[in-house]
Amino acid sequence: MKLENPAPLQWQFSQRADAMKSSAIREILKVTMRPDITSFAGGLPSPLTFPVEHMKTAFDRVLSQQGKMALQYGPTDGYLPLREWIAASLSTNGAQISAEQVLMVSGSQQGLDLLGKVLIDEGSKVLVETPSYLGALQAFALYGAKFESVPSDEFGLQPETIEAIAGGARMLYSLPNFQNPTGRTLPTERRFKLVETCARLGLPLIEDDPYGALSYQNAPLPKMLSMNPSGVIYMGSFSKVLTPGIRLGYVVAPRPLILKMEQAKQATDLHTAQLTQMVVYEAIKDGFLDQHVPTIRKLYGDQCQAMLDALQQYFPASCSWSKPEGGMFIWVTLPEHIDAGALLNEAVEQEKVAFVPGAPFYANVAQKNTLRLSFVTVPPEQIRAGVERLGKLIASKL
């Protein structure tokens, strides 16, 4: 039987739900799915880098050899052989990381959410870069974080400014390698100073490192985790070096924090998919990433250079931009009178080009004359044509 004429439900959302906002990037991506749009908006890895056949082989091996285990519930902290592999890979420069310090999560975004749950109360102060990763701002804001922006320049946050603003802060969030959104990299000397300052102040330091392996030329800079394993919370992901569809990341932290995060994860999803973890371990255990990641670096490096060359040729001289040495993003600063948010609508409708306005990446005072460009999913010839059209639009605003 079907109920006749039911009264419409009156949804009473929580205060937390009422405060939620959609990701500006995700909303833009709905528009950029149109086939006529050249999109520099998404922070998506290039599908050309996905090792489909290798992953298929790994799935087949796991399901044929350990299928019953792979399809069963798993432990909250994750598949032990994979956690041991991660711990061994991070035990560098004298740092000794154990598997007990590693928590597997369903993408690094879940790691940010769990950190927010266990470290942030309503009104808690959280220090962030200027600008910072939008996904982290969203995750922490959901738990009532009060953001304090750390002064930053073209080389990243300035450690000497932290002590004056750190009083009462719960943590400092940083993205030291090829940062999203700016593409900038924190120099080694600043890393040491940042770690030393946070250790002296007793301030937990989050080192979010999804792009660290994507250096185009130089060897990766030292991880802050290796400088102070007892005070740095390290976040890693397989999304940028393997495939994002597996939704697999990890958090490395002192055991007391990992235990609290495990409890929070049990209330969220019990555990990250056992099958996914076992397949990833099967795929990488014999050194596959050592051969695979250089092909990603080469592709992204070539496309980054194509965009830098096009920017130099077609953008007005009154614009400036970052020159990343790795990662997926270039950060552009326009003349002060141009609002990138307003410019986006014209760029999409008139020039069929999309980008991400910079304002949402600022925790406090937004710099509206900024924008983020991603180059990794667009072929060089299309990069050149899209940048040319966008440059002409910007020039018409001068």
N, C-alpha and C positions, 0 to 999 in steps of 0.2 A: 504494500500500500504506500501511496505517496501523500505526504502531508499537504493539505490544501492551504494556500495563501499564508505561508509562514512569515512572521514579522522579520524584517531585516535586522541582522545582528548589529549591535552598537559596540564597535570595537573600543575597548579601553586600553590603549597602549601604555606601556611603562614610560616613565620619564626618560629612561635610557633610550628606548625605541624612538620616542618623539625627537630626541636630539640627534638621531642618526642622519647622515647625509650620504648621498650617492657619490661614488668616486667620479671626479670630473673627467678622468681619463676614460673610465668605462662608458660614460655617457657619450663622449666624443667618438669612441670606437663604434657605437651604433651607427653613426653617420658614415664613418670611413669604410664600412663594409660595402658601400656602393662600388661597383666595378669601375666607375668612371673617375674615382678619387685616387690621387696619389697620396698615400698616407705616410707621413713622417711622425704620426702620433703614437702608435702603439709601442710598448716596451716588450714586444714579443720576439723571442728568438727566431732566427730564420729556419723555416722548415727544411731548407737545404742541408742543414746540419744534423737532422734527426737520423740516427743510425737504425733505420727501420729493420733491415735484415738481421743486424746483430741483436736487436731487442727481440725479434721474433725467435731467433735461435735460443736466447736466454729463457724466454717464456716456455718454449718447447722442452728444454732440459729440466727446468724446475717442475713443470707439470708432469712430465713423464717419470722423473726420478724421485720427487718429493711432493707429489700432488696433494696427498691428504694433509700433510703438514701445512702446505702453502694455502690451502683453502679453509683452514681452521682459524679460530680466534688466536691472537698472539699476545705476548706480554705488552704492557703499557709502554715500557721504555724502549721497546723495539727489538728487532732481530739481532741476536748477539754477534754473529760473524760480521755483519755490516757495521755494527757499533765498534767492534774491535778494529776493523779496517779503517774507519774514520779516526779513531783514537791514534792508531799508528801513524797515519798520514799527517796528523797535527803535532806529533811528538818531535818537534824540531828545535834547534838552537838551545838544547838543554832542557826544554820543557818536557815533562812526562805526563801525558794525558791517558787516563784509563777509560775503559768502556763504560764504567759506572758513572762517568761524568757526561755521557752522551745520551740525549733523548731524541728519538726519531719523531718527527712531526709531519703532518699532512701539508707540506709546503711551508716555506719559511713564514708565510703570512700567519699560519697558525702559531708558530713560535712567538711572533709579536703579540698575538692575542693572549697567549698563555702568560707571557711576561707582564702584560697589562693586568691580568687577573690577579697575579700573586704579588705584584710590587706597587700597584697604584691604588690609592683611595681617592675619593672625591676631593679635588683641590690639591692633590699631590703635585709638587714641582718636578718637571721633567725637562732636562736640558737637551736641546736639539740644535743641529746645524742650521745655517741660514744660506739658502733654502735647504729643506730636508725631504726625505722620501715620503710621498703622500700616503702610501699604505701604512707606514708607521704612525703618522699623525692621526689617521683614521682609527687605527687599533687602540692607541693610547687615549685618544679623546673619548672613546666609548666608555672608559672607566673613570672619566672625570679629571684627566690630567690638566694641569695648568702649565703651559709651555713657557719656557724661558729660552729665548733665542741666543745662541752663542755667536758673537761676532765672527764672521768668516770672510775670507778673501779668495783669490783665484787658486790658492793652494789648500783651501779647506778651512776648518775651524782654527781659531787662534788660541792655543792652550793657555797663554798668559792672561787671558781675559776670564778664565773660568772661576778662579777662586773668589772673585768679587761678587759673583752671582750664584754660587753653588749652595749657599746656606739653606739647609732643609730639603735639598733635592733628593729624590729617590734614585735617580739614575741619569746617565748621559748616554744618548743614542747617537752613534756615528756610523758612517758608511765611508771607510777610508780609501777604498779602491774604485776608481772610475765611477764616481758617485752618480746615483740617480737622484736628481735630474741633471747635474752640471757636468758630469764626466771628469771632474777634477780628482786628483790623487793627493792624499796627505803625505808630505815628505817624511822620511825616516826620522829626522830630528824632531819634528812635531809629534810623531807617534810616541817617541820616548818621553817627551815632555808631557803629553796628554796622559800617558799611563802613570807617570810619576806623580802628576798633580792629583789624579783621581785616587791613587793609592794613599797619598798623604791625607786626603780629605775623607777617606773611607767611602768614596762614591763609586757605586757599581758602574762599570763602563761596558756598554754593548758595542761589540764589533760586528756589524752586519756585513757579510762578505760574499754576496752572490756573484760578483763580477771579477773577483781577484785572479782567477785563472785565465782571464781574457786579455792579457797584456799582449800588445802587438809585436813588441820587439824585445823589451828588457825583461830580465828576471823579476818575478814578483817581489815587492818590498816585504820586509819582515812583518809577520802577523803580531798584533799587539797581544794576542793570547800568549805567545811564547815569551813575552816580556814579563807577564804577571798572571800566570794561570789561576791564581786564587782571587783575582779581582776583576778579571775580564770575562764577559759572557760572549761567547763566539757563536755566530749564526752562519750556517752554510746551506747550500742547496744543490740539488742535481738538475734543476730546471734549465740552467744556462749552459751546462756542459754535457747534458745527455738529452733530456726532453722534459718540457714543463707538464706534459699530460700525465705523467706518473705522480705528480703532486707529492714530492718527497724532499724534505729538508731535515735539518738537525740543529739542535742547540747543545753547546758544550759549556758547562758551567760548574762551579763548585757543587759538591754533592747535596748540601742542604737546600740549595735553590732547585736542583734537579728533582729532589723528592717532592717539593711543593708543586712544581710544574707537572709532575706525574699525577698528583692528586687532582689538579685542575683538569688535566687531560682525560682522566677517568670519567669525569663528569661531562666531558664534551663528546668524545667519540670512542672511549675505551682504549683504542689503540689505532695506530696507523696500519693500513692494509698489509697483512703479512705477505700476501702474494707479491705486491709491489716491491717490498723490501728484499725479498728473496731473489726476485728477478734482477734488481739492480745489483745486488751483490754478485750474482752469477755473471752479469755483464761486465763488471769492472774488476773482479778479483785478480785477473791475470794480467793487468796492466793496460787494458784497452784505452783508458783515458789518456795515457801517455802518447798514444798514436792518434787518437781522435781529436783532442783539444787543439793541437796545432793547426788542423784544417779549419777549425772555427776561427782561430785567431787570424789566419790568412784571409779568409773571406771578409771578416768584419774590418780588418785593417785596410783592405783594398776599398771597401765601400765607404769607410770613414774618410779616406783620402779623397775619394771622388766627391764627397760632399764638401770637404774643406776647400777643394779646388773650385767647386761651383760657387760656394759662398764668396770666395775671394774675387771671382769674376763678376758675379751678378748682384751681390748685395751692396747697398750704398755704403760709402766710407764712414758714415755716421753710426753704423752698426758695428758691434764687436761680438766675438764668440770664443768659446773655449776650444782648445786643441788637445783633445784627449789622447792618451797613449794606450788606451784599451777600453773595453766595455762597449756600450751601445748608444751613447747619447752625446749630443752637442748642445750647449746652452748658449742662446743668443740674447744679447741685450740690444734693444732698439733705442732710438732717440726717446727722451723722457716723455714727450707729448703723445706717443703712440701707445694705446691700450691694446695689448695682444689679444685679450678676450674679445674685444669688439672686432679686431682685425680677422679673427678666425672665421667669423660668419661670412665675410667678404671673400676670404681665401677659398673657402669651400664652395660657395655658390658661384663665384666669378672665375676663379682660377683652378678649381678642382684640386686643391691642395689642402691637406690637413696637418696640423701640428697641435701641441699641447701648450696652452697659455701657462705662463710661469706662476701666476698669482696663487693657485691652490697649494703650491709647494712651500709656501711661507707660513710658519706657525702663528705669526703675529702680524707685523706690518708688511703687507704684500708689495712687491715691486712689480707693477702691472706691465711695465715695458720689457718683459722678459718672456721667452718661450723655449720649449724643449723640442729638439728634432731627434728622431731615431732613424738610423740609416740601414739597419741590418736586414730588413725584409724587402728593400727596394733595389732593383738592379741599377748599376752605375748610370746607364743612359737615361733611366727614368728619374734618378736622383738629379741629374744635371738639368733636365727639362723642368722638373718640379721646382727646384731652387730658382731657376730663371724666372718662372712665372711669379713665384712668391716675392722675389727681389723687385720685380717691376711694380707689384702692388705696394710694397713698402715705400719704394721711391715716389709713388704717386701721393704719399701722405706727407712728404717733406715740404 
